Amino acid sequence: MQSTVIGLDDFNATDFNATGALHAHRVSDLSDVFCEPLAMTSAYTFASAKEACERFSGQQQGNVYSRFTNPTVQAFESRVAALEHAESAVAFASGMGAFTALCHAFLQQGDNIVCSRDVFGTTVNAFSYYMARFGIEARFVDLTDLAQWKSAIDGRTRLVVLESPSNPLLKIGDIRAVSLLAHEKGALLVVDNTLLTPVFQRPHTLGADLVIHSAGKYMDGQGRALAGVVTGSQSLMQVLRGVLRTLGISCSPFNAWLLLKSLETLEVRMMRAQQSAFELARWLSHQELVTAVHYTGLEHHPQHALACRQQDGHGGLLAFEIVGGQAAAWQWIDQLRCVARCTNIGDTRSMVTHPATTTHGRLDAQARHQAGISDGLIRLCVGLERVDDIKADLQQAFQAVSLQTSMAAPVGHNRNAVFNG
């Protein structure tokens, strides 16, 4: 209902009136604005005491408090749901906030989670440490091994979680096959679609029950906002929204507004980043210090065929390994001039990081080894700069790495290794 508008005639024009400062010309009807308005409000007005009662009880649809719902956040949720071919969506304060909500919504003591060990390092820590404190077991499997998935999923499995492609090694999980294994045991399949976004992959069409995004990555695209979002059926989202309402891990309306505007350019950004990433991956495969390049767009990637079946593209993230381990990797990273040393991904600007000492630095050496994170691994998130400028920056960094490091390559080095995923 539109709020009452109090005009200047209601006040003494010769004096400053505090009431006027609060209420004069208050407008709530913004239905004709072209760009989505930003609803920066914590609370909402009601037409009557009865309406307030009915909204709080759920008898009447409408906003109550921005910890629960907000018009701008709802607009963002609806748009993501449409892009992911889902019935509904719920936004959260961050991607990890979204994972936390999933655990609280669908797990209880005695349940287990089956998860690919290639998921984001913080997710591994959340499942293996924090969920274990509540009597929930986390079982980690090889993303690419269906036999391990089948063996690990049992009658107490409630959530099956995978990220495909994985970060940073870009391994591919067979989403449809894993969904069948999960559903056979009555579990829900959760797919992290952060790296590809709905532009290149729509997991719901492959059998996923829940799709999760760290929305501050490619969805934002400019490194400005933290947010997470989960898509799924109306019934599953209703359960999630109850957790959101209670725990308060709500998405900021301002961040939702930024993300709404960013979604308008998502396809253009993703296509440009992919084009450059593909060119750089092929170029890196011919560099002397590089022993492996991980990018699903390369035909020699061991799961290239699967990637092409379930994806519409390969994205803007790649990783590569260089001779000399951590010392050489750090030296190379420190020489970069255009590419930023930054642990985020999905920005319009190219960024590089050393996973073994950053994103996966809290894992012990054995866990990093199991995840395939070598000391010489470098992750490159390709931005929107001219690809020749990115290439020139990478080239000068290679040239700056010491000759001693380059001479450390093993005798009989196999050049085909550069294509391994």
Secondary structure, DSSP 4 states (H G I P E B T S, - for coil): -PPPPBPGGGS-TTS--HHHHHHBT-----TT-SSPP----SB---SSHHHHHHHHHTSS-S--BTTT--HHHHHHHHHHHHHTT-SEEEEESSHHHHHHHHHHHH--TT-EEEEETTS-HHHHHIIIIITGGGT-EEEEE-TT-HHHHHHH--TTEEEEEEESS-TTT-----HHHHHHHHHHTTPEEEEE-TTTHHHH--GGGGT-SEEEEETTTTTT-SS----EEEEE-HHHHHHHHHHHHHH--BPPHHHHHHHHHHHTTHHHHHHHHHHHHHHHHHHHTT-TTEEEEE-TTSTTSTTHHHHHHH-S---SEEEEEETTHHHHHHHHHHT-SSSEE-S--S-SS-EEE-GGGTTTTTS-HHHHHHTT--TTEEEEE--SS-HHHHHHHHHHHHHHS-HHHHTTSPTT--GGGGG--
